[in-house]
Amino acid sequence: MPSMAGPEVSATPRPWARVLVLDDEAPVRDLWVEALHEAGYDAMGVARGDDAIGRRAEFAPDLILLDMMMPHMDGFEFLARLRARSPAAHPPLVIVSALGESLGHALDAQGSRILGIAGILMKPVDVAVLLGAVRRIIGPGARHVRDDRHGQSFGERPFR
């Protein structure tokens, strides 16, 4: 099973870092968006590649989580359209897919760098692993505050 691929990207903290989640499976998409919110990221879930292309400009994500197997427009077509619209200026991508070893073979290290792929995670992916990959690539979400009454830290995030 391939591990995180692509170049190491600076993990400089960015307040309210934005993550666009592109996955056609609503339960998966909703789980990831909620987990990202809880971790202090501003996240938006989108079910279709064509919708993600349109919303990318208005949402301005710092990272895109991309499922490769979707109806209407699969992840490969999404990558091609994204690259055609902005060849040099698009956020890094993490591919999250059930394609397994075949995906790793299809995307060699050189191709991954050219496409801006910062990582590949295989489905099903543990939420902690997903959040760890996001944190490694774009840094932590919002700053965390300590609640001394309960000894817990809670991430702050913008209200939408």
Backbone as a printed PyTorch tensor [residue, N CA C, xyz], in Angstrom:
tensor([[[  0.8450,  -1.1800,   0.0000],
         [  0.0000,   0.0000,   0.0000],
         [  0.8840,   1.2340,   0.0000]],

        [[  0.7410,   2.1740,  -0.9630],
         [  1.5680,   3.3650,  -1.0160],
         [  1.3120,   4.2450,   0.1940]],

        [[  2.3680,   4.9170,   0.6030],
         [  2.2280,   5.8410,   1.7220],
         [  2.1600,   7.2560,   1.1830]],

        [[  2.2690,   8.2240,   2.0740],
         [  2.2090,   9.6170,   1.6610],
         [  3.2740,   9.8530,   0.5930]],

        [[  2.8860,  10.4380,  -0.5160],
         [  3.8040,  10.6640,  -1.6230],
         [  3.9730,  12.1520,  -1.8500]],

        [[  4.9540,  12.4970,  -2.6590],
         [  5.1280,  13.8840,  -3.0350],
         [  6.0620,  14.6060,  -2.0950]],

        [[  6.3650,  15.8510,  -2.4140],
         [  7.3230,  16.6150,  -1.6240],
         [  6.7540,  17.0080,  -0.2770]],

        [[  7.6440,  17.1590,   0.6640],
         [  7.2440,  17.6420,   1.9870],
         [  6.9240,  19.1250,   1.8370]],

        [[  5.7850,  19.5370,   2.3440],
         [  5.3450,  20.9140,   2.2240],
         [  5.4460,  21.5660,   3.5880]],

        [[  5.8150,  22.8280,   3.6120],
         [  5.9550,  23.5430,   4.8630],
         [  4.6840,  23.4750,   5.6910]],

        [[  4.8500,  23.2220,   6.9800],
         [  3.6990,  23.1410,   7.8830],
         [  3.5770,  24.4250,   8.6980]],

        [[  3.6580,  25.5680,   8.0270],
         [  3.5120,  26.8470,   8.6960],
         [  2.0610,  27.0330,   9.1110]],

        [[  1.8200,  27.3550,  10.4000],
         [  0.4320,  27.5230,  10.8500],
         [ -0.2790,  28.6350,  10.0790]],

        [[ -1.4940,  28.3710,   9.6750],
         [ -2.3220,  29.3620,   8.9970],
         [ -3.6550,  29.4220,   9.7230]],

        [[ -4.0040,  30.5920,  10.2580],
         [ -5.3090,  30.6550,  10.9250],
         [ -6.4270,  30.4020,   9.9250]],

        [[ -7.3810,  29.6070,  10.3430],
         [ -8.5530,  29.2710,   9.5500],
         [ -8.1980,  28.6490,   8.2060]],

        [[ -7.2480,  27.7570,   8.2030],
         [ -6.8800,  27.0660,   6.9670],
         [ -8.1160,  26.3680,   6.4010]],

        [[ -8.2460,  26.3970,   5.0790],
         [ -9.4370,  25.8740,   4.4090],
         [ -9.1320,  24.5850,   3.6580]],

        [[-10.0450,  23.6230,   3.8080],
         [ -9.8980,  22.3300,   3.1530],
         [-11.1750,  22.0380,   2.3720]],

        [[-11.0150,  21.7410,   1.0910],
         [-12.1300,  21.3410,   0.2460],
         [-12.1390,  19.8230,   0.1680]],

        [[-13.2400,  19.2130,   0.5730],
         [-13.3840,  17.7560,   0.5790],
         [-14.2600,  17.3670,  -0.6090]],

        [[-13.6910,  16.6330,  -1.5480],
         [-14.4160,  16.2070,  -2.7390],
         [-14.5830,  14.6980,  -2.7040]],

        [[-15.7910,  14.2540,  -2.3430],
         [-16.1030,  12.8260,  -2.2580],
         [-17.5980,  12.6590,  -2.4980]],

        [[-17.9760,  11.6930,  -3.3330],
         [-19.3850,  11.4990,  -3.6660],
         [-20.1590,  10.7500,  -2.5810]],

        [[-19.4810,  10.1200,  -1.6350],
         [-20.1510,   9.3840,  -0.5650],
         [-20.4590,  10.3320,   0.5950]],

        [[-21.7440,  10.6860,   0.7530],
         [-22.1470,  11.6760,   1.7620],
         [-21.6920,  11.3190,   3.1790]],

        [[-21.8380,  10.0850,   3.6540],
         [-21.4070,   9.7970,   5.0240],
         [-19.9050,  10.0170,   5.2330]],

        [[-19.1020,   9.6500,   4.2540],
         [-17.6540,   9.8390,   4.3360],
         [-17.3280,  11.3250,   4.3040]],

        [[-17.8990,  12.0170,   3.3410],
         [-17.6610,  13.4510,   3.1780],
         [-18.0550,  14.2060,   4.4500]],

        [[-19.2290,  13.9060,   4.9900],
         [-19.7090,  14.5980,   6.1930],
         [-18.8220,  14.3100,   7.3970]],

        [[-18.3620,  13.0690,   7.5340],
         [-17.4750,  12.6990,   8.6280],
         [-16.1780,  13.4890,   8.5530]],

        [[-15.5860,  13.5630,   7.3640],
         [-14.3220,  14.2810,   7.2070],
         [-14.4940,  15.7730,   7.4430]],

        [[-15.5700,  16.3530,   6.9240],
         [-15.8090,  17.7900,   7.1270],
         [-15.9670,  18.0820,   8.6140]],

        [[-16.7400,  17.2790,   9.3150],
         [-16.9350,  17.4900,  10.7540],
         [-15.6250,  17.3230,  11.5190]],

        [[-14.8460,  16.3040,  11.1780],
         [-13.5550,  16.0910,  11.8460],
         [-12.6150,  17.2620,  11.5960]],

        [[-12.6200,  17.7760,  10.3840],
         [-11.7870,  18.9460,  10.0650],
         [-12.2470,  20.1670,  10.8490]],

        [[-13.5550,  20.3720,  10.9440],
         [-14.0810,  21.4780,  11.7570],
         [-13.6280,  21.3360,  13.1960]],

        [[-13.7680,  20.1330,  13.7530],
         [-13.3740,  19.8920,  15.1440],
         [-11.8850,  20.1450,  15.3620]],

        [[-11.0750,  19.9240,  14.3220],
         [ -9.6310,  20.1450,  14.4100],
         [ -9.2460,  21.5960,  14.1370]],

        [[-10.2380,  22.4450,  13.8740],
         [ -9.9620,  23.8640,  13.6970],
         [ -9.8050,  24.3290,  12.2690]],

        [[-10.1850,  23.5110,  11.3080],
         [-10.1040,  23.9070,   9.8960],
         [-11.4680,  24.3750,   9.4180]],

        [[-11.4630,  25.2430,   8.4310],
         [-12.6840,  25.6450,   7.7480],
         [-12.8110,  24.6820,   6.5720]],

        [[-13.7940,  23.8150,   6.5920],
         [-13.9130,  22.7770,   5.5750],
         [-15.2410,  22.8720,   4.8460]],

        [[-15.2070,  22.5390,   3.5560],
         [-16.4080,  22.4980,   2.7330],
         [-16.4300,  21.1650,   2.0080]],

        [[-17.5610,  20.4720,   2.0560],
         [-17.7180,  19.2120,   1.3530],
         [-18.4800,  19.4020,   0.0570]],

        [[-18.0150,  18.7400,  -0.9920],
         [-18.6430,  18.8140,  -2.3070],
         [-18.7150,  17.3900,  -2.8670]],

        [[-19.8520,  17.0540,  -3.4840],
         [-20.0780,  15.6920,  -3.9750],
         [-19.6200,  15.4640,  -5.4090]],

        [[-19.5260,  16.5280,  -6.2080],
         [-19.2300,  16.3730,  -7.6380],
         [-18.0360,  17.2190,  -8.0380]],

        [[-17.2250,  16.6610,  -8.9410],
         [-16.0370,  17.3600,  -9.4080],
         [-16.3340,  18.6870, -10.0790]],

        [[-17.4030,  18.7420, -10.8990],
         [-17.7130,  20.0010, -11.5800],
         [-18.1250,  21.0780, -10.5740]],

        [[-18.8290,  20.7000,  -9.5070],
         [-19.1740,  21.6620,  -8.4560],
         [-17.9160,  22.1510,  -7.7300]],

        [[-16.9810,  21.2420,  -7.4990],
         [-15.7370,  21.6100,  -6.8170],
         [-14.9240,  22.5910,  -7.6500]],

        [[-14.8840,  22.3850,  -8.9580],
         [-14.1660,  23.3150,  -9.8410],
         [-14.7660,  24.7070,  -9.7020]],

        [[-16.0910,  24.7920,  -9.7210],
         [-16.7550,  26.0900,  -9.6060],
         [-16.5860,  26.7420,  -8.2470]],

        [[-16.6210,  25.9560,  -7.1850],
         [-16.5450,  26.5150,  -5.8310],
         [-15.1190,  26.7750,  -5.3640]],

        [[-14.1570,  26.1900,  -6.0400],
         [-12.7630,  26.3560,  -5.6320],
         [-12.3500,  27.8150,  -5.5870]],

        [[-12.7580,  28.5850,  -6.5710],
         [-12.3710,  29.9990,  -6.6090],
         [-12.9770,  30.7880,  -5.4570]],

        [[-14.2530,  30.5540,  -5.1490],
         [-14.8990,  31.3070,  -4.0650],
         [-14.4430,  30.8620,  -2.6880]],

        [[-14.1600,  29.5660,  -2.5110],
         [-13.7730,  29.0440,  -1.2050],
         [-12.2730,  29.2050,  -0.9500]],

        [[-11.4640,  29.2150,  -1.9960],
         [-10.0110,  29.3800,  -1.9180],
         [ -9.3680,  28.4280,  -0.9120]],

        [[ -9.4570,  27.1140,  -1.1640],
         [ -8.9040,  26.1640,  -0.2030],
         [ -7.3720,  26.1720,  -0.1790]],

        [[ -6.8350,  25.8090,   0.9810],
         [ -5.3960,  25.6310,   1.1360],
         [ -5.0030,  24.2010,   0.7830]],

        [[ -5.9960,  23.3000,   0.7520],
         [ -5.7640,  21.8950,   0.4630],
         [ -7.0560,  21.2950,  -0.0810]],

        [[ -6.9210,  20.3400,  -0.9840],
         [ -8.0800,  19.6090,  -1.5040],
         [ -7.8940,  18.1260,  -1.1790]],

        [[ -8.9110,  17.5240,  -0.5410],
         [ -8.9610,  16.0760,  -0.3390],
         [ -9.8040,  15.5160,  -1.4670]],

        [[ -9.2420,  14.6310,  -2.2610],
         [ -9.8600,  14.2050,  -3.5080],
         [-10.0750,  12.6990,  -3.5730]],

        [[-11.3400,  12.3020,  -3.7150],
         [-11.6840,  10.9150,  -4.0030],
         [-11.4870,  10.7150,  -5.5000]],

        [[-10.9830,   9.5750,  -5.9100],
         [-10.7210,   9.3510,  -7.3260],
         [-11.8670,   8.6760,  -8.0580]],

        [[-12.6920,   7.9110,  -7.3560],
         [-13.7670,   7.1720,  -8.0140],
         [-15.1020,   7.8350,  -7.7080]],

        [[-15.5460,   8.6660,  -8.6500],
         [-16.8110,   9.3820,  -8.5010],
         [-17.5580,   9.3430,  -9.8260]],

        [[-18.8810,   9.4100,  -9.7730],
         [-19.6440,   9.4860, -11.0270],
         [-19.5290,  10.8850, -11.6340]],

        [[-19.9210,  11.0260, -12.8500],
         [-19.9500,  12.2960, -13.5950],
         [-18.5580,  12.7760, -13.9640]],

        [[-17.6890,  12.9970, -12.9780],
         [-16.3180,  13.4270, -13.2230],
         [-15.4410,  12.7250, -12.1910]],

        [[-14.5900,  11.8070, -12.6440],
         [-13.7370,  11.1200, -11.6740],
         [-12.5610,  12.0120, -11.2780]],

        [[-11.7630,  11.5310, -10.3470],
         [-10.6500,  12.3170,  -9.8380],
         [ -9.6180,  12.6700, -10.8900]],

        [[ -9.3900,  11.7720, -11.8520],
         [ -8.4260,  12.0490, -12.9080],
         [ -8.9000,  13.2080, -13.7860]],

        [[-10.1710,  13.2150, -14.1270],
         [-10.7140,  14.3180, -14.9270],
         [-10.6930,  15.6220, -14.1310]],

        [[-11.0030,  15.5340, -12.8360],
         [-10.9390,  16.7130, -11.9810],
         [ -9.5210,  17.2930, -11.9960]],

        [[ -8.5200,  16.4390, -11.8430],
         [ -7.1270,  16.9010, -11.8700],
         [ -6.7940,  17.5740, -13.1990]],

        [[ -7.2330,  16.9760, -14.2920],
         [ -6.9580,  17.5430, -15.6140],
         [ -7.6140,  18.9190, -15.7670]],

        [[ -8.8630,  19.0420, -15.3400],
         [ -9.5530,  20.3430, -15.4540],
         [ -8.9530,  21.3820, -14.5210]],

        [[ -8.5850,  20.9670, -13.3360],
         [ -7.9630,  21.8840, -12.3820],
         [ -6.6480,  22.4050, -12.9480]],

        [[ -5.8600,  21.5080, -13.4810],
         [ -4.5660,  21.8880, -14.0550],
         [ -4.7540,  22.7650, -15.2910]],

        [[ -5.7690,  22.5000, -16.1000],
         [ -6.0220,  23.3070, -17.3010],
         [ -6.4310,  24.7270, -16.9210]],

        [[ -7.1940,  24.8620, -15.8310],
         [ -7.6550,  26.1940, -15.4050],
         [ -6.5500,  27.0100, -14.7600]],

        [[ -5.7060,  26.3550, -13.9950],
         [ -4.6300,  27.0750, -13.3020],
         [ -3.4100,  26.1730, -13.2060]],

        [[ -2.6220,  26.1100, -14.2800],
         [ -1.5110,  25.1590, -14.3520],
         [ -0.5140,  25.2690, -13.2040]],

        [[ -0.2370,  26.4760, -12.7480],
         [  0.7860,  26.6290, -11.7160],
         [  0.2100,  27.0120, -10.3620]],

        [[ -1.0360,  27.4210, -10.3120],
         [ -1.5580,  27.9810,  -9.0680],
         [ -2.7880,  27.2420,  -8.5790]],

        [[ -2.5920,  26.1000,  -7.9970],
         [ -3.6990,  25.4340,  -7.3240],
         [ -3.1570,  24.8340,  -6.0340]],

        [[ -4.0260,  24.6400,  -5.0590],
         [ -3.5550,  24.1440,  -3.7600],
         [ -3.0870,  22.6940,  -3.8640]],

        [[ -2.2830,  22.2550,  -2.8930],
         [ -1.8890,  20.8500,  -2.8890],
         [ -3.1090,  19.9510,  -2.7280]],

        [[ -2.9620,  18.7210,  -3.1760],
         [ -4.0510,  17.7450,  -3.1120],
         [ -3.5980,  16.5140,  -2.3450]],

        [[ -4.5290,  15.9330,  -1.6070],
         [ -4.3300,  14.6110,  -1.0290],
         [ -5.3880,  13.7220,  -1.6580]],

        [[ -4.9330,  12.6890,  -2.3240],
         [ -5.8570,  11.7330,  -2.9220],
         [ -6.2240,  10.7070,  -1.8560]],

        [[ -7.5190,  10.5080,  -1.6830],
         [ -8.0320,   9.5110,  -0.7470],
         [ -8.8850,   8.5660,  -1.5790]],

        [[ -8.4010,   7.3220,  -1.7500],
         [ -9.0550,   6.4430,  -2.7160],
         [ -8.9870,   4.9790,  -2.3030]],

        [[ -9.9240,   4.2190,  -2.8090],
         [ -9.9340,   2.7690,  -2.6060],
         [ -9.2560,   2.0400,  -3.7660]],

        [[ -8.6260,   2.7770,  -4.6750],
         [ -8.0110,   2.1490,  -5.8410],
         [ -6.8030,   1.2920,  -5.4870]],

        [[ -6.2150,   1.5000,  -4.3360],
         [ -5.1280,   0.6560,  -3.8600],
         [ -3.8440,   0.8020,  -4.6440]],

        [[ -3.1220,  -0.3050,  -4.7880],
         [ -1.8090,  -0.3140,  -5.4220],
         [ -1.8240,   0.2440,  -6.8420]],

        [[ -2.9070,   0.0280,  -7.5810],
         [ -2.9520,   0.4980,  -8.9650],
         [ -2.8250,   2.0150,  -9.0470]],

        [[ -3.3350,   2.7190,  -8.0540],
         [ -3.2240,   4.1760,  -8.0540],
         [ -1.7760,   4.6000,  -7.8580]],

        [[ -1.0920,   3.9360,  -6.9440],
         [  0.3190,   4.2440,  -6.7070],
         [  1.1620,   4.0350,  -7.9440]],

        [[  0.8540,   2.9900,  -8.7180],
         [  1.5900,   2.7250,  -9.9470],
         [  1.2480,   3.7520, -11.0220]],

        [[  0.0050,   4.1830, -11.0680],
         [ -0.4210,   5.1520, -12.0800],
         [  0.1770,   6.5300, -11.8340]],

        [[  0.3860,   6.8560, -10.5780],
         [  0.9320,   8.1670, -10.2260],
         [  2.3270,   7.9860,  -9.6480]],

        [[  3.3300,   8.0590, -10.4960],
         [  4.6850,   7.9510,  -9.9780],
         [  5.0660,   9.2560,  -9.2730]],

        [[  6.1880,   9.2900,  -8.6280],
         [  6.6000,  10.4570,  -7.8440],
         [  6.6960,  11.7120,  -8.7090]],

        [[  7.2420,  11.5950,  -9.9080],
         [  7.3740,  12.7510, -10.7970],
         [  6.0020,  13.2910, -11.1800]],

        [[  5.0930,  12.4060, -11.5760],
         [  3.7430,  12.8220, -11.9490],
         [  3.0150,  13.4490, -10.7780]],

        [[  3.2310,  12.9280,  -9.5840],
         [  2.5910,  13.4820,  -8.3960],
         [  3.0210,  14.9160,  -8.1560]],

        [[  4.3220,  15.1820,  -8.3110],
         [  4.8230,  16.5520,  -8.1090],
         [  4.2350,  17.5050,  -9.1500]],

        [[  4.1860,  17.0620, -10.3910],
         [  3.6550,  17.9080, -11.4630],
         [  2.1850,  18.2430, -11.2000]],

        [[  1.4100,  17.2670, -10.7260],
         [ -0.0100,  17.4780, -10.4700],
         [ -0.2860,  18.1640,  -9.1350]],

        [[  0.7240,  18.3330,  -8.3030],
         [  0.5250,  18.9710,  -7.0110],
         [ -0.0140,  18.0240,  -5.9510]],

        [[  0.2050,  16.7290,  -6.1400],
         [ -0.2880,  15.7410,  -5.1830],
         [  0.7090,  15.6370,  -4.0350]],

        [[  0.2450,  16.0100,  -2.8560],
         [  1.1030,  16.0160,  -1.6790],
         [  1.0010,  14.7180,  -0.8930]],

        [[  0.0030,  13.8810,  -1.1880],
         [ -0.1390,  12.6340,  -0.4640],
         [ -1.2060,  11.7480,  -1.0520]],

        [[ -1.1030,  10.4650,  -0.7310],
         [ -2.0990,   9.4850,  -1.1470],
         [ -2.4550,   8.6560,   0.0780]],

        [[ -3.7470,   8.5990,   0.3780],
         [ -4.2440,   7.7810,   1.4760],
         [ -5.2270,   6.7730,   0.9020]],

        [[ -5.1660,   5.5540,   1.3800],
         [ -6.0540,   4.5060,   0.8970],
         [ -7.2920,   4.3910,   1.7820]],

        [[ -8.4550,   4.3210,   1.1390],
         [ -9.7170,   4.1080,   1.8570],
         [ -9.8340,   2.6470,   2.2460]],

        [[-10.4350,   2.3370,   3.3320],
         [-10.9400,   3.2810,   4.3290],
         [ -9.7700,   3.8640,   5.1110]],

        [[ -9.8550,   5.1500,   5.4050],
         [ -8.7820,   5.8350,   6.1260],
         [ -9.2940,   6.2590,   7.5020]],

        [[ -8.4760,   6.0350,   8.4990],
         [ -8.7950,   6.4640,   9.8480],
         [ -8.7730,   7.9920,   9.8900]],

        [[ -9.7200,   8.5870,  10.5900],
         [ -9.8130,  10.0470,  10.6590],
         [ -8.5410,  10.6530,  11.2370]],

        [[ -7.9290,   9.9990,  12.2210],
         [ -6.6910,  10.5130,  12.8060],
         [ -5.5670,  10.5500,  11.7680]],

        [[ -5.5110,   9.5570,  10.9030],
         [ -4.5080,   9.5280,   9.8350],
         [ -4.7790,  10.6500,   8.8410]],

        [[ -6.0350,  10.8410,   8.4900],
         [ -6.4190,  11.9160,   7.5760],
         [ -6.0220,  13.2740,   8.1460]],

        [[ -6.3670,  13.5160,   9.4090],
         [ -6.0300,  14.7920,  10.0520],
         [ -4.5200,  14.9720,  10.1640]],

        [[ -3.7990,  13.8890,  10.4160],
         [ -2.3380,  13.9690,  10.4710],
         [ -1.7450,  14.3850,   9.1370]],

        [[ -2.2860,  13.8570,   8.0470],
         [ -1.8170,  14.2330,   6.7120],
         [ -2.1170,  15.6990,   6.4300]],

        [[ -3.3220,  16.1410,   6.7730],
         [ -3.6950,  17.5510,   6.5680],
         [ -2.7500,  18.4500,   7.3560]],

        [[ -2.5220,  18.1130,   8.6140],
         [ -1.6500,  18.9060,   9.4840],
         [ -0.2320,  18.9580,   8.9340]],

        [[  0.2650,  17.8420,   8.4180],
         [  1.6250,  17.7890,   7.8690],
         [  1.7650,  18.7020,   6.6530]],

        [[  0.7110,  18.7970,   5.8710],
         [  0.7920,  19.5380,   4.6160],
         [  0.5130,  21.0270,   4.7890]],

        [[ -0.5250,  21.3870,   5.5380],
         [ -0.8740,  22.8130,   5.6510],
         [ -0.7740,  23.3490,   7.0690]],

        [[ -0.3110,  22.5380,   7.9930],
         [ -0.1600,  23.0020,   9.3600],
         [ -1.4330,  22.7970,  10.1600]],

        [[ -1.3600,  23.1480,  11.4430],
         [ -2.5330,  22.9510,  12.2970],
         [ -3.6720,  23.8590,  11.8850]],

        [[ -4.8710,  23.5090,  12.3330],
         [ -6.0410,  24.3440,  12.0640],
         [ -5.9100,  25.6540,  12.8220]],

        [[ -6.9610,  26.0560,  13.4690],
         [ -6.9380,  27.2870,  14.2460],
         [ -6.1460,  27.0530,  15.5200]],

        [[ -5.7900,  28.1330,  16.1700],
         [ -5.0970,  27.9780,  17.4550],
         [ -6.0420,  27.3150,  18.4440]],

        [[ -5.4770,  26.6250,  19.3830],
         [ -6.2850,  25.9180,  20.3690],
         [ -6.2770,  26.6640,  21.6950]],

        [[ -7.3730,  26.6290,  22.3870],
         [ -7.4760,  27.2490,  23.7050],
         [ -7.7030,  26.1540,  24.7320]],

        [[ -7.2380,  26.3770,  25.9190],
         [ -7.3410,  25.3660,  26.9690],
         [ -8.5390,  25.6670,  27.8560]],

        [[ -9.3220,  24.6590,  28.1250],
         [-10.4420,  24.7620,  29.0560],
         [ -9.9810,  24.0840,  30.3370]],

        [[ -9.5240,  24.8810,  31.2950],
         [ -8.9540,  24.3310,  32.5210],
         [ -9.9710,  23.6240,  33.3910]],

        [[-11.2460,  23.9090,  33.2200],
         [-12.2620,  23.2350,  34.0250],
         [-12.3180,  21.7560,  33.7140]],

        [[-12.0400,  21.3860,  32.4600],
         [-12.1410,  19.9870,  32.0530],
         [-10.8030,  19.4050,  31.6080]],

        [[ -9.7600,  20.2470,  31.5820],
         [ -8.4550,  19.7560,  31.1640],
         [ -8.3890,  19.3620,  29.7100]],

        [[ -9.2120,  19.9900,  28.8750],
         [ -9.2420,  19.6500,  27.4590],
         [ -8.9350,  20.8800,  26.6240]],

        [[ -8.4270,  20.6520,  25.4130],
         [ -8.2110,  21.7220,  24.4540],
         [ -9.2870,  21.6480,  23.3920]],

        [[ -9.7590,  22.7850,  22.9800],
         [-10.7830,  22.8470,  21.9470],
         [-10.2930,  23.7620,  20.8440]],

        [[-10.4400,  23.3310,  19.6080],
         [-10.0440,  24.1640,  18.4710],
         [-11.0870,  25.2240,  18.2270]],

        [[-10.6120,  26.4350,  17.9560],
         [-11.5100,  27.5050,  17.5630],
         [-11.6380,  27.4560,  16.0560]],

        [[-12.7790,  27.8010,  15.5260],
         [-12.9520,  27.8470,  14.0790],
         [-13.9470,  28.9240,  13.7450]],

        [[-13.8760,  29.4230,  12.5390],
         [-14.8290,  30.4720,  12.1520],
         [-16.2360,  29.8970,  12.0460]],

        [[-17.1960,  30.7460,  12.2660],
         [-18.5770,  30.3180,  12.1100],
         [-18.9870,  30.6110,  10.6890]],

        [[-19.7210,  29.6620,  10.0670],
         [-20.1770,  29.8430,   8.6850],
         [-21.6600,  29.9000,   8.6750]]])
